[in-house]
Amino acid sequence: MSAEISTGIGAKEKPSPLLGGGFFLLKEFKTIDEQIQLLRERGLVIDDTERAKAYLLTQNYYNIINGYANYFPRNGDQYTASTNFD
C-alpha cells in the first residue's frame, strides 16, 4: 500500500520514512479543566486547583506526567493512594 501526502496545490509526495511510511494519531486536545479532571480520575490528589491550572498552563502536560513518572507511583493509569500534585 502506497500512501501519498499533499504538500500544496497539486503537489504529492510519499510519506517520510521517519514516520514509518504510515500515519499516526495525535491525542485529542484537552482543556486544562479536562486535564485536571483526568488526573483526579486516575487518583492524583489536587488540593489547590488554581495552582494546578497555573502550572499546567506554563508546562507541557505530558512532560509533567512522563517526566515525573518515577516520582508519581502508579499501577497502570492509576496513581497510588495519596499521590499529591503539590
GULUMDO-50297 format. One record per atom (N, C-alpha, C): atom name; x, y, z; residue in three letters. Coordinates in nm, 2 decimals, m for minus. Example, Ala and Ser with C-alpha at 12.3 -4.5 7.8 and 13.67 -1.06 7.14 Angstrom:
<pts>
<pt><atom>N</atom><x>1.32</x><y>m0.57</y><z>0.78</z><type>ALA</type></pt>
<pt><atom>CA</atom><x>1.23</x><y>m0.45</y><z>0.78</z><type>ALA</type></pt>
<pt><atom>C</atom><x>1.32</x><y>m0.33</y><z>0.78</z><type>ALA</type></pt>
<pt><atom>N</atom><x>1.28</x><y>m0.22</y><z>0.71</z><type>SER</type></pt>
<pt><atom>CA</atom><x>1.37</x><y>m0.11</y><z>0.71</z><type>SER</type></pt>
<pt><atom>C</atom><x>1.29</x><y>0.00</y><z>0.79</z><type>SER</type></pt>
</pts>
This chain:
<pts>
<pt><atom>N</atom><x>0.08</x><y>m0.12</y><z>0.00</z><type>MET</type></pt>
<pt><atom>CA</atom><x>0.00</x><y>0.00</y><z>0.00</z><type>MET</type></pt>
<pt><atom>C</atom><x>0.09</x><y>0.12</y><z>0.00</z><type>MET</type></pt>
<pt><atom>N</atom><x>0.07</x><y>0.21</y><z>m0.09</z><type>SER</type></pt>
<pt><atom>CA</atom><x>0.15</x><y>0.33</y><z>m0.10</z><type>SER</type></pt>
<pt><atom>C</atom><x>0.06</x><y>0.45</y><z>m0.08</z><type>SER</type></pt>
<pt><atom>N</atom><x>0.10</x><y>0.53</y><z>0.02</z><type>ALA</type></pt>
<pt><atom>CA</atom><x>0.02</x><y>0.65</y><z>0.06</z><type>ALA</type></pt>
<pt><atom>C</atom><x>0.09</x><y>0.77</y><z>0.01</z><type>ALA</type></pt>
<pt><atom>N</atom><x>0.02</x><y>0.87</y><z>m0.02</z><type>GLU</type></pt>
<pt><atom>CA</atom><x>0.07</x><y>1.00</y><z>m0.07</z><type>GLU</type></pt>
<pt><atom>C</atom><x>0.02</x><y>1.11</y><z>0.02</z><type>GLU</type></pt>
<pt><atom>N</atom><x>0.10</x><y>1.21</y><z>0.04</z><type>ILE</type></pt>
<pt><atom>CA</atom><x>0.06</x><y>1.33</y><z>0.12</z><type>ILE</type></pt>
<pt><atom>C</atom><x>0.07</x><y>1.45</y><z>0.03</z><type>ILE</type></pt>
<pt><atom>N</atom><x>m0.04</x><y>1.53</y><z>0.03</z><type>SER</type></pt>
<pt><atom>CA</atom><x>m0.04</x><y>1.65</y><z>m0.04</z><type>SER</type></pt>
<pt><atom>C</atom><x>0.04</x><y>1.76</y><z>0.04</z><type>SER</type></pt>
<pt><atom>N</atom><x>0.13</x><y>1.83</y><z>m0.03</z><type>THR</type></pt>
<pt><atom>CA</atom><x>0.21</x><y>1.93</y><z>0.03</z><type>THR</type></pt>
<pt><atom>C</atom><x>0.19</x><y>2.07</y><z>m0.03</z><type>THR</type></pt>
<pt><atom>N</atom><x>0.08</x><y>2.08</y><z>m0.10</z><type>GLY</type></pt>
<pt><atom>CA</atom><x>0.05</x><y>2.21</y><z>m0.17</z><type>GLY</type></pt>
<pt><atom>C</atom><x>m0.05</x><y>2.18</y><z>m0.28</z><type>GLY</type></pt>
<pt><atom>N</atom><x>m0.08</x><y>2.28</y><z>m0.36</z><type>ILE</type></pt>
<pt><atom>CA</atom><x>m0.17</x><y>2.27</y><z>m0.47</z><type>ILE</type></pt>
<pt><atom>C</atom><x>m0.11</x><y>2.17</y><z>m0.57</z><type>ILE</type></pt>
<pt><atom>N</atom><x>m0.18</x><y>2.06</y><z>m0.58</z><type>GLY</type></pt>
<pt><atom>CA</atom><x>m0.14</x><y>1.96</y><z>m0.68</z><type>GLY</type></pt>
<pt><atom>C</atom><x>m0.01</x><y>1.89</y><z>m0.65</z><type>GLY</type></pt>
<pt><atom>N</atom><x>0.06</x><y>1.92</y><z>m0.55</z><type>ALA</type></pt>
<pt><atom>CA</atom><x>0.18</x><y>1.85</y><z>m0.52</z><type>ALA</type></pt>
<pt><atom>C</atom><x>0.16</x><y>1.73</y><z>m0.43</z><type>ALA</type></pt>
<pt><atom>N</atom><x>0.23</x><y>1.62</y><z>m0.46</z><type>LYS</type></pt>
<pt><atom>CA</atom><x>0.21</x><y>1.50</y><z>m0.38</z><type>LYS</type></pt>
<pt><atom>C</atom><x>0.35</x><y>1.44</y><z>m0.36</z><type>LYS</type></pt>
<pt><atom>N</atom><x>0.37</x><y>1.38</y><z>m0.24</z><type>GLU</type></pt>
<pt><atom>CA</atom><x>0.50</x><y>1.31</y><z>m0.22</z><type>GLU</type></pt>
<pt><atom>C</atom><x>0.47</x><y>1.19</y><z>m0.13</z><type>GLU</type></pt>
<pt><atom>N</atom><x>0.56</x><y>1.10</y><z>m0.12</z><type>LYS</type></pt>
<pt><atom>CA</atom><x>0.54</x><y>0.98</y><z>m0.03</z><type>LYS</type></pt>
<pt><atom>C</atom><x>0.57</x><y>1.03</y><z>0.11</z><type>LYS</type></pt>
<pt><atom>N</atom><x>0.50</x><y>0.96</y><z>0.21</z><type>PRO</type></pt>
<pt><atom>CA</atom><x>0.53</x><y>0.99</y><z>0.35</z><type>PRO</type></pt>
<pt><atom>C</atom><x>0.68</x><y>0.97</y><z>0.38</z><type>PRO</type></pt>
<pt><atom>N</atom><x>0.72</x><y>1.04</y><z>0.48</z><type>SER</type></pt>
<pt><atom>CA</atom><x>0.86</x><y>1.03</y><z>0.53</z><type>SER</type></pt>
<pt><atom>C</atom><x>0.89</x><y>0.90</y><z>0.59</z><type>SER</type></pt>
<pt><atom>N</atom><x>1.00</x><y>0.84</y><z>0.55</z><type>PRO</type></pt>
<pt><atom>CA</atom><x>1.04</x><y>0.71</y><z>0.61</z><type>PRO</type></pt>
<pt><atom>C</atom><x>1.06</x><y>0.72</y><z>0.76</z><type>PRO</type></pt>
<pt><atom>N</atom><x>1.08</x><y>0.84</y><z>0.81</z><type>LEU</type></pt>
<pt><atom>CA</atom><x>1.10</x><y>0.86</y><z>0.96</z><type>LEU</type></pt>
<pt><atom>C</atom><x>0.97</x><y>0.83</y><z>1.03</z><type>LEU</type></pt>
<pt><atom>N</atom><x>0.86</x><y>0.84</y><z>0.96</z><type>LEU</type></pt>
<pt><atom>CA</atom><x>0.73</x><y>0.81</y><z>1.02</z><type>LEU</type></pt>
<pt><atom>C</atom><x>0.69</x><y>0.67</y><z>0.99</z><type>LEU</type></pt>
<pt><atom>N</atom><x>0.78</x><y>0.59</y><z>0.93</z><type>GLY</type></pt>
<pt><atom>CA</atom><x>0.75</x><y>0.45</y><z>0.90</z><type>GLY</type></pt>
<pt><atom>C</atom><x>0.66</x><y>0.44</y><z>0.78</z><type>GLY</type></pt>
<pt><atom>N</atom><x>0.64</x><y>0.54</y><z>0.70</z><type>GLY</type></pt>
<pt><atom>CA</atom><x>0.56</x><y>0.53</y><z>0.58</z><type>GLY</type></pt>
<pt><atom>C</atom><x>0.41</x><y>0.52</y><z>0.61</z><type>GLY</type></pt>
<pt><atom>N</atom><x>0.37</x><y>0.54</y><z>0.74</z><type>GLY</type></pt>
<pt><atom>CA</atom><x>0.23</x><y>0.53</y><z>0.78</z><type>GLY</type></pt>
<pt><atom>C</atom><x>0.18</x><y>0.65</y><z>0.84</z><type>GLY</type></pt>
<pt><atom>N</atom><x>0.07</x><y>0.64</y><z>0.90</z><type>PHE</type></pt>
<pt><atom>CA</atom><x>0.01</x><y>0.75</y><z>0.97</z><type>PHE</type></pt>
<pt><atom>C</atom><x>0.00</x><y>0.73</y><z>1.12</z><type>PHE</type></pt>
<pt><atom>N</atom><x>0.00</x><y>0.83</y><z>1.20</z><type>PHE</type></pt>
<pt><atom>CA</atom><x>m0.01</x><y>0.82</y><z>1.34</z><type>PHE</type></pt>
<pt><atom>C</atom><x>m0.12</x><y>0.92</y><z>1.39</z><type>PHE</type></pt>
<pt><atom>N</atom><x>m0.18</x><y>0.88</y><z>1.50</z><type>LEU</type></pt>
<pt><atom>CA</atom><x>m0.29</x><y>0.97</y><z>1.55</z><type>LEU</type></pt>
<pt><atom>C</atom><x>m0.23</x><y>1.04</y><z>1.67</z><type>LEU</type></pt>
<pt><atom>N</atom><x>m0.27</x><y>1.17</y><z>1.68</z><type>LEU</type></pt>
<pt><atom>CA</atom><x>m0.23</x><y>1.25</y><z>1.79</z><type>LEU</type></pt>
<pt><atom>C</atom><x>m0.34</x><y>1.24</y><z>1.90</z><type>LEU</type></pt>
<pt><atom>N</atom><x>m0.31</x><y>1.26</y><z>2.02</z><type>LYS</type></pt>
<pt><atom>CA</atom><x>m0.41</x><y>1.25</y><z>2.13</z><type>LYS</type></pt>
<pt><atom>C</atom><x>m0.50</x><y>1.37</y><z>2.11</z><type>LYS</type></pt>
<pt><atom>N</atom><x>m0.63</x><y>1.35</y><z>2.15</z><type>GLU</type></pt>
<pt><atom>CA</atom><x>m0.73</x><y>1.46</y><z>2.14</z><type>GLU</type></pt>
<pt><atom>C</atom><x>m0.69</x><y>1.57</y><z>2.24</z><type>GLU</type></pt>
<pt><atom>N</atom><x>m0.71</x><y>1.69</y><z>2.20</z><type>PHE</type></pt>
<pt><atom>CA</atom><x>m0.69</x><y>1.81</y><z>2.28</z><type>PHE</type></pt>
<pt><atom>C</atom><x>m0.78</x><y>1.81</y><z>2.40</z><type>PHE</type></pt>
<pt><atom>N</atom><x>m0.72</x><y>1.84</y><z>2.52</z><type>LYS</type></pt>
<pt><atom>CA</atom><x>m0.80</x><y>1.85</y><z>2.64</z><type>LYS</type></pt>
<pt><atom>C</atom><x>m0.77</x><y>1.99</y><z>2.70</z><type>LYS</type></pt>
<pt><atom>N</atom><x>m0.88</x><y>2.05</y><z>2.75</z><type>THR</type></pt>
<pt><atom>CA</atom><x>m0.86</x><y>2.18</y><z>2.82</z><type>THR</type></pt>
<pt><atom>C</atom><x>m0.79</x><y>2.15</y><z>2.95</z><type>THR</type></pt>
<pt><atom>N</atom><x>m0.75</x><y>2.26</y><z>3.02</z><type>ILE</type></pt>
<pt><atom>CA</atom><x>m0.69</x><y>2.25</y><z>3.15</z><type>ILE</type></pt>
<pt><atom>C</atom><x>m0.78</x><y>2.18</y><z>3.25</z><type>ILE</type></pt>
<pt><atom>N</atom><x>m0.91</x><y>2.22</y><z>3.25</z><type>ASP</type></pt>
<pt><atom>CA</atom><x>m1.00</x><y>2.16</y><z>3.34</z><type>ASP</type></pt>
<pt><atom>C</atom><x>m1.02</x><y>2.01</y><z>3.31</z><type>ASP</type></pt>
<pt><atom>N</atom><x>m1.02</x><y>1.97</y><z>3.18</z><type>GLU</type></pt>
<pt><atom>CA</atom><x>m1.02</x><y>1.83</y><z>3.15</z><type>GLU</type></pt>
<pt><atom>C</atom><x>m0.90</x><y>1.75</y><z>3.19</z><type>GLU</type></pt>
<pt><atom>N</atom><x>m0.78</x><y>1.82</y><z>3.18</z><type>GLN</type></pt>
<pt><atom>CA</atom><x>m0.66</x><y>1.75</y><z>3.22</z><type>GLN</type></pt>
<pt><atom>C</atom><x>m0.66</x><y>1.73</y><z>3.37</z><type>GLN</type></pt>
<pt><atom>N</atom><x>m0.71</x><y>1.83</y><z>3.45</z><type>ILE</type></pt>
<pt><atom>CA</atom><x>m0.72</x><y>1.81</y><z>3.59</z><type>ILE</type></pt>
<pt><atom>C</atom><x>m0.82</x><y>1.71</y><z>3.63</z><type>ILE</type></pt>
<pt><atom>N</atom><x>m0.93</x><y>1.70</y><z>3.56</z><type>GLN</type></pt>
<pt><atom>CA</atom><x>m1.03</x><y>1.60</y><z>3.59</z><type>GLN</type></pt>
<pt><atom>C</atom><x>m0.97</x><y>1.46</y><z>3.56</z><type>GLN</type></pt>
<pt><atom>N</atom><x>m0.90</x><y>1.45</y><z>3.45</z><type>LEU</type></pt>
<pt><atom>CA</atom><x>m0.84</x><y>1.32</y><z>3.42</z><type>LEU</type></pt>
<pt><atom>C</atom><x>m0.74</x><y>1.27</y><z>3.52</z><type>LEU</type></pt>
<pt><atom>N</atom><x>m0.66</x><y>1.37</y><z>3.57</z><type>LEU</type></pt>
<pt><atom>CA</atom><x>m0.56</x><y>1.33</y><z>3.68</z><type>LEU</type></pt>
<pt><atom>C</atom><x>m0.63</x><y>1.29</y><z>3.80</z><type>LEU</type></pt>
<pt><atom>N</atom><x>m0.74</x><y>1.36</y><z>3.84</z><type>ARG</type></pt>
<pt><atom>CA</atom><x>m0.82</x><y>1.32</y><z>3.96</z><type>ARG</type></pt>
<pt><atom>C</atom><x>m0.88</x><y>1.19</y><z>3.94</z><type>ARG</type></pt>
<pt><atom>N</atom><x>m0.94</x><y>1.16</y><z>3.82</z><type>GLU</type></pt>
<pt><atom>CA</atom><x>m1.00</x><y>1.03</y><z>3.79</z><type>GLU</type></pt>
<pt><atom>C</atom><x>m0.90</x><y>0.92</y><z>3.81</z><type>GLU</type></pt>
<pt><atom>N</atom><x>m0.77</x><y>0.95</y><z>3.78</z><type>ARG</type></pt>
<pt><atom>CA</atom><x>m0.66</x><y>0.85</y><z>3.79</z><type>ARG</type></pt>
<pt><atom>C</atom><x>m0.61</x><y>0.84</y><z>3.94</z><type>ARG</type></pt>
<pt><atom>N</atom><x>m0.67</x><y>0.92</y><z>4.03</z><type>GLY</type></pt>
<pt><atom>CA</atom><x>m0.63</x><y>0.91</y><z>4.17</z><type>GLY</type></pt>
<pt><atom>C</atom><x>m0.53</x><y>1.01</y><z>4.22</z><type>GLY</type></pt>
<pt><atom>N</atom><x>m0.49</x><y>1.11</y><z>4.14</z><type>LEU</type></pt>
<pt><atom>CA</atom><x>m0.40</x><y>1.21</y><z>4.18</z><type>LEU</type></pt>
<pt><atom>C</atom><x>m0.47</x><y>1.31</y><z>4.27</z><type>LEU</type></pt>
<pt><atom>N</atom><x>m0.42</x><y>1.34</y><z>4.39</z><type>VAL</type></pt>
<pt><atom>CA</atom><x>m0.49</x><y>1.44</y><z>4.48</z><type>VAL</type></pt>
<pt><atom>C</atom><x>m0.44</x><y>1.58</y><z>4.44</z><type>VAL</type></pt>
<pt><atom>N</atom><x>m0.54</x><y>1.66</y><z>4.41</z><type>ILE</type></pt>
<pt><atom>CA</atom><x>m0.51</x><y>1.80</y><z>4.37</z><type>ILE</type></pt>
<pt><atom>C</atom><x>m0.59</x><y>1.89</y><z>4.47</z><type>ILE</type></pt>
<pt><atom>N</atom><x>m0.52</x><y>1.94</y><z>4.57</z><type>ASP</type></pt>
<pt><atom>CA</atom><x>m0.59</x><y>2.03</y><z>4.67</z><type>ASP</type></pt>
<pt><atom>C</atom><x>m0.61</x><y>2.17</y><z>4.62</z><type>ASP</type></pt>
<pt><atom>N</atom><x>m0.52</x><y>2.22</y><z>4.55</z><type>ASP</type></pt>
<pt><atom>CA</atom><x>m0.53</x><y>2.36</y><z>4.50</z><type>ASP</type></pt>
<pt><atom>C</atom><x>m0.54</x><y>2.36</y><z>4.35</z><type>ASP</type></pt>
<pt><atom>N</atom><x>m0.67</x><y>2.37</y><z>4.31</z><type>THR</type></pt>
<pt><atom>CA</atom><x>m0.70</x><y>2.36</y><z>4.16</z><type>THR</type></pt>
<pt><atom>C</atom><x>m0.64</x><y>2.47</y><z>4.09</z><type>THR</type></pt>
<pt><atom>N</atom><x>m0.65</x><y>2.59</y><z>4.14</z><type>GLU</type></pt>
<pt><atom>CA</atom><x>m0.59</x><y>2.71</y><z>4.07</z><type>GLU</type></pt>
<pt><atom>C</atom><x>m0.44</x><y>2.70</y><z>4.05</z><type>GLU</type></pt>
<pt><atom>N</atom><x>m0.37</x><y>2.65</y><z>4.15</z><type>ARG</type></pt>
<pt><atom>CA</atom><x>m0.23</x><y>2.63</y><z>4.14</z><type>ARG</type></pt>
<pt><atom>C</atom><x>m0.20</x><y>2.53</y><z>4.03</z><type>ARG</type></pt>
<pt><atom>N</atom><x>m0.27</x><y>2.42</y><z>4.03</z><type>ALA</type></pt>
<pt><atom>CA</atom><x>m0.25</x><y>2.32</y><z>3.93</z><type>ALA</type></pt>
<pt><atom>C</atom><x>m0.28</x><y>2.37</y><z>3.79</z><type>ALA</type></pt>
<pt><atom>N</atom><x>m0.38</x><y>2.45</y><z>3.78</z><type>LYS</type></pt>
<pt><atom>CA</atom><x>m0.41</x><y>2.52</y><z>3.65</z><type>LYS</type></pt>
<pt><atom>C</atom><x>m0.30</x><y>2.61</y><z>3.60</z><type>LYS</type></pt>
<pt><atom>N</atom><x>m0.25</x><y>2.69</y><z>3.69</z><type>ALA</type></pt>
<pt><atom>CA</atom><x>m0.14</x><y>2.78</y><z>3.66</z><type>ALA</type></pt>
<pt><atom>C</atom><x>m0.02</x><y>2.70</y><z>3.61</z><type>ALA</type></pt>
<pt><atom>N</atom><x>0.01</x><y>2.59</y><z>3.68</z><type>TYR</type></pt>
<pt><atom>CA</atom><x>0.13</x><y>2.51</y><z>3.65</z><type>TYR</type></pt>
<pt><atom>C</atom><x>0.11</x><y>2.44</y><z>3.51</z><type>TYR</type></pt>
<pt><atom>N</atom><x>m0.01</x><y>2.39</y><z>3.49</z><type>LEU</type></pt>
<pt><atom>CA</atom><x>m0.04</x><y>2.32</y><z>3.36</z><type>LEU</type></pt>
<pt><atom>C</atom><x>m0.03</x><y>2.42</y><z>3.24</z><type>LEU</type></pt>
<pt><atom>N</atom><x>m0.07</x><y>2.55</y><z>3.27</z><type>LEU</type></pt>
<pt><atom>CA</atom><x>m0.07</x><y>2.65</y><z>3.16</z><type>LEU</type></pt>
<pt><atom>C</atom><x>0.08</x><y>2.68</y><z>3.12</z><type>LEU</type></pt>
<pt><atom>N</atom><x>0.17</x><y>2.66</y><z>3.21</z><type>THR</type></pt>
<pt><atom>CA</atom><x>0.31</x><y>2.70</y><z>3.18</z><type>THR</type></pt>
<pt><atom>C</atom><x>0.40</x><y>2.58</y><z>3.15</z><type>THR</type></pt>
<pt><atom>N</atom><x>0.35</x><y>2.46</y><z>3.17</z><type>GLN</type></pt>
<pt><atom>CA</atom><x>0.43</x><y>2.34</y><z>3.15</z><type>GLN</type></pt>
<pt><atom>C</atom><x>0.35</x><y>2.25</y><z>3.06</z><type>GLN</type></pt>
<pt><atom>N</atom><x>0.42</x><y>2.16</y><z>2.99</z><type>ASN</type></pt>
<pt><atom>CA</atom><x>0.35</x><y>2.06</y><z>2.90</z><type>ASN</type></pt>
<pt><atom>C</atom><x>0.30</x><y>1.95</y><z>2.98</z><type>ASN</type></pt>
<pt><atom>N</atom><x>0.17</x><y>1.92</y><z>2.97</z><type>TYR</type></pt>
<pt><atom>CA</atom><x>0.11</x><y>1.81</y><z>3.04</z><type>TYR</type></pt>
<pt><atom>C</atom><x>0.19</x><y>1.68</y><z>3.04</z><type>TYR</type></pt>
<pt><atom>N</atom><x>0.22</x><y>1.64</y><z>2.92</z><type>TYR</type></pt>
<pt><atom>CA</atom><x>0.29</x><y>1.51</y><z>2.90</z><type>TYR</type></pt>
<pt><atom>C</atom><x>0.43</x><y>1.51</y><z>2.96</z><type>TYR</type></pt>
<pt><atom>N</atom><x>0.50</x><y>1.63</y><z>2.95</z><type>ASN</type></pt>
<pt><atom>CA</atom><x>0.63</x><y>1.63</y><z>3.02</z><type>ASN</type></pt>
<pt><atom>C</atom><x>0.62</x><y>1.62</y><z>3.17</z><type>ASN</type></pt>
<pt><atom>N</atom><x>0.51</x><y>1.68</y><z>3.22</z><type>ILE</type></pt>
<pt><atom>CA</atom><x>0.49</x><y>1.67</y><z>3.37</z><type>ILE</type></pt>
<pt><atom>C</atom><x>0.47</x><y>1.52</y><z>3.41</z><type>ILE</type></pt>
<pt><atom>N</atom><x>0.37</x><y>1.46</y><z>3.34</z><type>ILE</type></pt>
<pt><atom>CA</atom><x>0.33</x><y>1.33</y><z>3.37</z><type>ILE</type></pt>
<pt><atom>C</atom><x>0.44</x><y>1.23</y><z>3.34</z><type>ILE</type></pt>
<pt><atom>N</atom><x>0.50</x><y>1.23</y><z>3.23</z><type>ASN</type></pt>
<pt><atom>CA</atom><x>0.61</x><y>1.14</y><z>3.19</z><type>ASN</type></pt>
<pt><atom>C</atom><x>0.74</x><y>1.17</y><z>3.26</z><type>ASN</type></pt>
<pt><atom>N</atom><x>0.77</x><y>1.30</y><z>3.27</z><type>GLY</type></pt>
<pt><atom>CA</atom><x>0.90</x><y>1.34</y><z>3.33</z><type>GLY</type></pt>
<pt><atom>C</atom><x>0.90</x><y>1.31</y><z>3.48</z><type>GLY</type></pt>
<pt><atom>N</atom><x>0.79</x><y>1.31</y><z>3.55</z><type>TYR</type></pt>
<pt><atom>CA</atom><x>0.79</x><y>1.29</y><z>3.69</z><type>TYR</type></pt>
<pt><atom>C</atom><x>0.73</x><y>1.15</y><z>3.72</z><type>TYR</type></pt>
<pt><atom>N</atom><x>0.72</x><y>1.06</y><z>3.62</z><type>ALA</type></pt>
<pt><atom>CA</atom><x>0.66</x><y>0.93</y><z>3.64</z><type>ALA</type></pt>
<pt><atom>C</atom><x>0.73</x><y>0.85</y><z>3.75</z><type>ALA</type></pt>
<pt><atom>N</atom><x>0.86</x><y>0.86</y><z>3.77</z><type>ASN</type></pt>
<pt><atom>CA</atom><x>0.93</x><y>0.79</y><z>3.87</z><type>ASN</type></pt>
<pt><atom>C</atom><x>0.89</x><y>0.84</y><z>4.01</z><type>ASN</type></pt>
<pt><atom>N</atom><x>0.85</x><y>0.97</y><z>4.02</z><type>TYR</type></pt>
<pt><atom>CA</atom><x>0.81</x><y>1.02</y><z>4.15</z><type>TYR</type></pt>
<pt><atom>C</atom><x>0.66</x><y>1.01</y><z>4.18</z><type>TYR</type></pt>
<pt><atom>N</atom><x>0.58</x><y>0.98</y><z>4.08</z><type>PHE</type></pt>
<pt><atom>CA</atom><x>0.44</x><y>0.96</y><z>4.10</z><type>PHE</type></pt>
<pt><atom>C</atom><x>0.41</x><y>0.81</y><z>4.08</z><type>PHE</type></pt>
<pt><atom>N</atom><x>0.42</x><y>0.73</y><z>4.19</z><type>PRO</type></pt>
<pt><atom>CA</atom><x>0.40</x><y>0.59</y><z>4.17</z><type>PRO</type></pt>
<pt><atom>C</atom><x>0.26</x><y>0.55</y><z>4.12</z><type>PRO</type></pt>
<pt><atom>N</atom><x>0.26</x><y>0.46</y><z>4.02</z><type>ARG</type></pt>
<pt><atom>CA</atom><x>0.13</x><y>0.42</y><z>3.96</z><type>ARG</type></pt>
<pt><atom>C</atom><x>0.12</x><y>0.27</y><z>3.94</z><type>ARG</type></pt>
<pt><atom>N</atom><x>0.00</x><y>0.23</y><z>3.93</z><type>ASN</type></pt>
<pt><atom>CA</atom><x>m0.04</x><y>0.09</y><z>3.89</z><type>ASN</type></pt>
<pt><atom>C</atom><x>m0.12</x><y>0.11</y><z>3.76</z><type>ASN</type></pt>
<pt><atom>N</atom><x>m0.05</x><y>0.10</y><z>3.65</z><type>GLY</type></pt>
<pt><atom>CA</atom><x>m0.11</x><y>0.12</y><z>3.52</z><type>GLY</type></pt>
<pt><atom>C</atom><x>m0.14</x><y>0.27</y><z>3.51</z><type>GLY</type></pt>
<pt><atom>N</atom><x>m0.27</x><y>0.31</y><z>3.49</z><type>ASP</type></pt>
<pt><atom>CA</atom><x>m0.30</x><y>0.45</y><z>3.47</z><type>ASP</type></pt>
<pt><atom>C</atom><x>m0.34</x><y>0.51</y><z>3.61</z><type>ASP</type></pt>
<pt><atom>N</atom><x>m0.35</x><y>0.43</y><z>3.71</z><type>GLN</type></pt>
<pt><atom>CA</atom><x>m0.40</x><y>0.48</y><z>3.84</z><type>GLN</type></pt>
<pt><atom>C</atom><x>m0.28</x><y>0.51</y><z>3.93</z><type>GLN</type></pt>
<pt><atom>N</atom><x>m0.29</x><y>0.63</y><z>3.99</z><type>TYR</type></pt>
<pt><atom>CA</atom><x>m0.18</x><y>0.67</y><z>4.09</z><type>TYR</type></pt>
<pt><atom>C</atom><x>m0.21</x><y>0.60</y><z>4.22</z><type>TYR</type></pt>
<pt><atom>N</atom><x>m0.11</x><y>0.57</y><z>4.29</z><type>THR</type></pt>
<pt><atom>CA</atom><x>m0.13</x><y>0.50</y><z>4.42</z><type>THR</type></pt>
<pt><atom>C</atom><x>m0.19</x><y>0.60</y><z>4.52</z><type>THR</type></pt>
<pt><atom>N</atom><x>m0.26</x><y>0.55</y><z>4.62</z><type>ALA</type></pt>
<pt><atom>CA</atom><x>m0.33</x><y>0.63</y><z>4.72</z><type>ALA</type></pt>
<pt><atom>C</atom><x>m0.24</x><y>0.74</y><z>4.78</z><type>ALA</type></pt>
<pt><atom>N</atom><x>m0.30</x><y>0.86</y><z>4.79</z><type>SER</type></pt>
<pt><atom>CA</atom><x>m0.24</x><y>0.98</y><z>4.85</z><type>SER</type></pt>
<pt><atom>C</atom><x>m0.13</x><y>1.04</y><z>4.76</z><type>SER</type></pt>
<pt><atom>N</atom><x>m0.11</x><y>1.00</y><z>4.64</z><type>THR</type></pt>
<pt><atom>CA</atom><x>m0.02</x><y>1.07</y><z>4.55</z><type>THR</type></pt>
<pt><atom>C</atom><x>m0.07</x><y>1.21</y><z>4.52</z><type>THR</type></pt>
<pt><atom>N</atom><x>0.01</x><y>1.32</y><z>4.55</z><type>ASN</type></pt>
<pt><atom>CA</atom><x>m0.04</x><y>1.45</y><z>4.55</z><type>ASN</type></pt>
<pt><atom>C</atom><x>0.03</x><y>1.54</y><z>4.45</z><type>ASN</type></pt>
<pt><atom>N</atom><x>m0.04</x><y>1.62</y><z>4.38</z><type>PHE</type></pt>
<pt><atom>CA</atom><x>0.01</x><y>1.71</y><z>4.28</z><type>PHE</type></pt>
<pt><atom>C</atom><x>0.11</x><y>1.81</y><z>4.34</z><type>PHE</type></pt>
<pt><atom>N</atom><x>0.08</x><y>1.86</y><z>4.46</z><type>ASP</type></pt>
<pt><atom>CA</atom><x>0.16</x><y>1.96</y><z>4.53</z><type>ASP</type></pt>
<pt><atom>C</atom><x>0.29</x><y>1.90</y><z>4.57</z><type>ASP</type></pt>
</pts>
